[in-house]
């Protein structure tokens, strides 16, 4: 892939990061005009773009957050020797 093609691919991805690899491939092919398939995925990985799902954070209730804060405040003055192993 040429340097110009790489720049165009990077712009396509940055415009819409939620697209799948297939739709990025279609958008790229319509804008550039040449037919490629596996090269798009390889180039995206080379540029540092990887398809990953966002990690879900556990829901913390107000009661649990209050207890956590109390626990932390009770132990904020501890030294390394006082921490249980």
C-alpha positions in Angstrom: 0.0 0.0 0.0 1.3 3.5 -0.8 1.9 6.2 1.7 -1.1 8.1 0.3 -3.3 5.1 0.7 -2.2 4.7 4.3 -3.0 8.4 5.1 -6.4 7.9 3.5 -7.1 4.8 5.5 -6.1 6.5 8.7 -8.5 9.4 7.9 -11.3 6.9 7.2 -10.7 5.2 10.6 -10.5 8.4 12.5 -13.7 9.8 11.0 -15.7 6.9 12.4 -14.0 4.6 15.0 -17.1 2.5 15.6 -17.1 0.9 12.1 -16.2 -2.7 11.5 -13.2 -3.7 9.4 -15.6 -4.7 6.5 -17.2 -1.3 6.4 -13.9 0.5 6.7 -12.7 -1.6 3.8 -15.8 -0.7 1.7 -15.4 3.1 2.5 -11.7 2.9 1.7 -12.3 1.1 -1.6 -14.9 3.6 -2.7 -12.7 6.6 -1.9 -9.5 5.2 -3.4 -10.9 3.1 -6.2 -8.8 0.0 -5.8 -9.7 -3.5 -4.6 -8.0 -4.8 -1.5 -9.1 -7.0 1.3 -6.6 -8.4 3.8 -4.3 -5.5 3.4 -6.7 -3.1 5.2 -6.7 -5.2 8.4 -2.9 -5.6 8.2 -2.4 -1.9 7.7 -4.8 -1.0 10.5 -2.9 -3.3 12.9 0.4 -1.7 11.7 -0.9 1.8 12.5 -1.9 0.7 16.0 -5.7 0.3 15.5 -7.1 -2.8 17.0 -10.7 -3.9 17.4 -11.4 -4.3 21.1 -14.5 -4.1 23.2 -14.5 -1.7 26.0 -14.1 -3.2 29.4 -17.1 -2.9 31.6 -16.7 -1.4 35.1 -18.5 -2.9 38.0 -21.4 -0.9 39.3 -20.7 0.6 42.7 -23.7 1.5 44.9 -23.7 4.6 47.0 -23.6 2.4 50.2 -20.6 0.4 48.9 -18.8 3.6 47.9 -19.4 5.1 51.4 -18.0 1.9 53.0 -15.0 1.9 50.7 -14.2 5.5 51.6 -14.5 4.8 55.3 -12.1 1.8 55.0 -9.6 4.0 53.1 -9.8 6.9 55.5 -9.3 4.5 58.5 -6.1 3.1 56.9 -4.5 6.1 55.1 -1.9 6.6 57.8 -0.6 3.0 57.7 3.0 2.2 57.0 4.3 -0.6 54.8 5.0 -2.7 57.9 1.3 -2.5 59.0 -0.1 -3.7 55.8 -1.0 -7.4 56.1 0.6 -9.8 53.6 
